[in-house]
Amino acid sequence: MEQVAHRPVLPLEVLEALACRPGGVWVDGTVGAGGHSEAILRATAPGGRLLGCDRDGAALQIARRRLAPFGERVVLRHADHRDLPRILDEALLREVDGILLDLGLSSIQLDDPGRGFSFRMDGPLDMRMDSTQATTAADLVNRLSERELRDLLARYGEEPQAARFARAITRAREQFPITRTQRLAEVIASAAGARGAAGRRGRATPPGASIHPATRSFQALRIAVNAEIEYLADLIEAAVARLRAGGRLAVIAFHSLEDRAVKQTFRTMAHRCVCPRDLPRCGCGRPDLVRLVTRGAVRPGPAEVRDNPRARSARLRCVERLETAA
């Protein structure tokens, strides 16, 4: 069960995208349980080194045990990947050969009712990736106005019934605060009515089947609690800035908002010239910063989805740095 629960997504595709080879310095900005880190360390043996970080202390402890056999080749830090420049500076690393960012939740987080990420099991409405931060999902659910909740569900969950769900939540919390995952899921399912009835059992559904009506709302709350979208462009730019010429950045996203932000940022960095196309000669002098390694998103194949259903929404994109880091 442990091996299945902690299986990394797109492992071979990640190694190919990063062009892993023996030696070099590599970064896993979202170590999780260490699955991708282990694959990178094996592919870069005997001399490859890896710096990994994660803001989830519980996942990092599992990664430490998993990666212990690699000894001094791996260094792990309990830190947010948004602090990547500082982490690299502290490690005296000016440039690296490759960086991986896996933006999805780990099975450790999803399967722990105490973390509050899933409505499949009852637990506190938490959703913090870093348990030391202050704001929880319960804080947002019980403090935001109906309009703010509606906007949050619509923006981060792309929920078509955002207004209906926000109204139901504000009415329910008037009776007593919503602090448990299943109560929130029940409030949303009741508001969805017959359209959401198929998903109320809370069981996993195959691709193409109806999903639980609370799925998008839980996604929206998780994104808001952890500020998962706003910082993405800055994070990607900071990561590319620390790549050596020819180094690669690979990002795995798991929902359309993240993937859209990654795709747009990559395309902007790959086409930085803003001069009119009818100019006889480009006058801005801004060279492209990266080359798109993946022209479209790389998705898991049928076999991987069958063996690891949580991989089905994964999207991998990768760029290669063209110029030397400043």
Buried (B, 14 or more C-beta within 10 A) or exposed (E): EEEEBBBBBBBEBBBBBBBBEEEBBBBBBBBBBBBBBBBBBEBBEEEBBBBBBBBBEBBBBBBBEBBEEBEEBBBBBBBBBBBBEEBBEEBEBEBBBBBBBBBBBBBBBBBBBEBBBBBBBBBBBBBBBBEEEEBBBBBBBBEBEBEBBBBBBBBBBBBEBBBBBBBBBBEBBEEEBBBBBBBBBBBBBEBBEEEBEBBBEBEEBEEEEEEBBBBBBBBBBBBBBBBBBEBBBEBBBBBBBBBBEEBBBBBBBBBEBBBBBBBEBBEBBBEEBEEEEEEEEEEEEEEEBBBBBBEEBBBBEEEBBEEBBBBBBBBBBBBBBBEEBE
